[in-house]
Amino acid sequence: MSNDIRDFIMAYLAENHCTDATDEKFHEEFYQRFGGKRKETYFGAQMVYKAQRWLKRMCDEKLLQRKRFGISDAPADGFPTWVYMYSLWGY
């Protein structure tokens, strides 16, 4: 399964350029394919913890780059003011 997860993330990023904890499309597709525990929210993406661990692992392996991205106009209380944004090298 680990190669399937890695392949999914690489393909998603090749098509969409980046992802983060607020990327609803990414987290929904990841959850549908691989399951995992979700962070329940009243708005936005229901982040999948397993997906976030995989993004960090792939960053540690130098397959992805990670940047801190500020959200200046957070839409609601409890919404993050910054997230790590993951992308393939070169984006």
C-alpha positions in Angstrom: 0.0 0.0 0.0 2.8 2.4 0.7 3.8 2.6 -3.0 0.1 3.3 -3.8 0.0 6.2 -1.4 3.3 7.6 -2.6 2.1 7.3 -6.2 -1.2 8.9 -5.4 0.4 11.9 -3.7 3.0 12.4 -6.5 0.3 12.2 -9.2 -2.0 14.6 -7.3 0.8 17.1 -6.9 1.8 16.8 -10.6 -1.7 17.8 -11.6 -2.6 20.3 -8.8 0.9 21.7 -8.0 0.4 21.8 -4.2 -1.6 20.6 -1.2 -2.0 21.5 2.5 -4.3 20.8 5.5 -7.1 22.9 4.0 -7.2 21.2 0.6 -10.6 19.5 0.7 -10.2 17.7 -2.7 -6.9 16.1 -1.7 -8.1 15.0 1.7 -11.4 13.6 0.4 -9.6 11.6 -2.4 -7.0 10.3 0.0 -9.7 9.2 2.5 -11.7 7.5 -0.1 -8.7 5.5 -1.4 -6.7 4.8 1.8 -9.0 5.6 4.8 -7.5 7.0 8.1 -8.7 9.1 10.9 -10.2 12.5 10.0 -10.2 15.8 11.9 -13.9 16.6 12.0 -14.6 20.3 11.2 -17.7 22.3 10.6 -16.2 23.9 7.5 -13.5 23.3 4.9 -11.4 20.1 4.6 -11.7 17.3 7.0 -8.0 16.7 7.3 -6.8 13.1 7.2 -4.0 12.6 9.7 -2.5 9.7 7.7 -2.2 12.0 4.7 -0.4 14.6 6.7 2.0 12.0 8.0 2.7 10.8 4.5 3.3 14.4 3.2 5.8 15.0 6.1 7.5 11.7 5.5 7.9 12.4 1.7 9.3 15.8 2.6 11.8 14.2 4.9 12.8 11.9 2.1 13.4 14.9 -0.1 10.6 13.9 -2.6 8.6 17.0 -1.8 9.3 20.5 -0.6 7.4 22.1 2.3 6.8 25.8 2.8 4.9 27.7 5.5 1.9 29.5 4.0 0.1 32.3 5.9 -3.7 32.6 5.7 -4.3 36.3 6.3 -8.1 36.3 6.1 -9.0 33.1 8.0 -12.7 32.7 7.4 -13.7 31.6 10.9 -12.6 31.0 14.5 -10.6 27.8 14.6 -9.4 28.1 11.0 -5.6 28.0 10.9 -3.7 31.2 10.3 -0.9 29.3 8.6 -0.3 25.8 7.2 2.5 23.8 5.7 2.1 23.7 1.9 3.6 20.7 0.1 4.6 20.6 -3.5 7.0 18.8 -5.9 10.4 20.4 -6.2 10.4 23.3 -8.6 6.9 24.6 -7.8 
